[in-house]
């Protein structure tokens, strides 16, 4: 799991940005699959995260599965939940 803070929404003053810290990706994956919804901010973070940081194989699999779920209509991107 990532131990570094990729983005800090509080410091940047933008509540729509997502923070991925240790354990956050697994928690996000679980919540998104359960609710079948992901916010646009979380979706954007997932799409850009691999460009900004390298991940473990496990984390990469979670990101790939979430992207697959959205692209195939299993998860809906919403403005806010």
C-alpha positions as CSV (number, residue, x, y, z in Angstrom):
1,X,0.0,0.0,0.0
2,X,1.1,3.6,-0.6
3,X,2.4,5.2,2.5
4,X,2.8,8.7,0.9
5,X,0.0,11.2,0.6
6,X,-0.6,11.7,-3.1
7,X,-2.9,14.7,-2.8
8,X,-4.0,16.6,0.3
9,X,-7.4,18.1,-0.3
10,X,-7.3,20.1,2.9
11,X,-4.1,21.9,2.1
12,X,-5.1,22.6,-1.4
13,X,-8.6,23.9,-0.4
14,X,-10.4,21.7,-2.9
15,X,-12.8,19.2,-1.3
16,X,-13.2,17.4,-4.7
17,X,-9.7,16.0,-4.7
18,X,-9.0,12.6,-3.3
19,X,-6.3,11.5,-0.9
20,X,-4.8,8.1,-1.3
21,X,-3.0,7.0,1.8
22,X,-2.1,3.6,3.1
23,X,-5.2,1.4,3.0
24,X,-7.4,4.0,1.2
25,X,-7.3,2.2,-2.1
26,X,-8.6,-1.0,-0.6
27,X,-11.3,0.9,1.3
28,X,-12.3,2.8,-1.9
29,X,-12.5,-0.4,-3.9
30,X,-14.7,-2.0,-1.4
31,X,-17.1,1.0,-1.1
32,X,-17.3,1.5,-4.9
33,X,-18.1,-2.1,-5.6
34,X,-20.7,-2.2,-2.8
35,X,-22.4,1.0,-3.9
36,X,-21.8,0.7,-7.7
37,X,-20.9,4.4,-7.7
38,X,-17.7,6.4,-7.8
39,X,-17.4,10.2,-7.6
40,X,-15.9,12.0,-10.5
41,X,-13.0,13.2,-8.2
42,X,-12.2,9.6,-7.2
43,X,-12.5,8.4,-10.8
44,X,-10.1,11.2,-12.0
45,X,-7.6,10.3,-9.2
46,X,-7.7,6.6,-10.3
47,X,-7.1,7.5,-13.9
48,X,-4.1,9.8,-13.1
49,X,-2.6,7.9,-10.1
50,X,-0.5,5.5,-12.3
51,X,1.0,8.4,-14.0
52,X,2.1,10.0,-10.8
53,X,3.3,7.1,-8.7
54,X,4.2,3.4,-9.1
55,X,2.0,0.9,-7.2
56,X,2.4,-2.6,-6.0
57,X,0.9,-5.4,-8.2
58,X,-2.0,-5.6,-5.8
59,X,-2.8,-1.9,-6.0
60,X,-2.5,-2.0,-9.7
61,X,-5.0,-4.8,-9.9
62,X,-7.5,-2.9,-7.8
63,X,-7.1,0.2,-10.0
64,X,-7.5,-2.0,-13.2
65,X,-10.6,-3.6,-11.8
66,X,-12.2,-0.3,-10.9
67,X,-11.5,1.1,-14.4
68,X,-12.9,-2.1,-16.0
69,X,-16.1,-1.8,-13.8
70,X,-16.7,1.8,-14.9
71,X,-15.9,1.2,-18.6
72,X,-18.3,-1.8,-18.7
73,X,-21.1,0.0,-16.9
74,X,-20.9,-2.0,-13.7
75,X,-20.0,1.2,-11.7
76,X,-21.5,4.7,-12.4
77,X,-19.5,7.9,-12.2
78,X,-21.5,10.5,-10.2
79,X,-20.8,14.1,-9.2
80,X,-21.2,13.4,-5.5
81,X,-22.5,10.5,-3.4
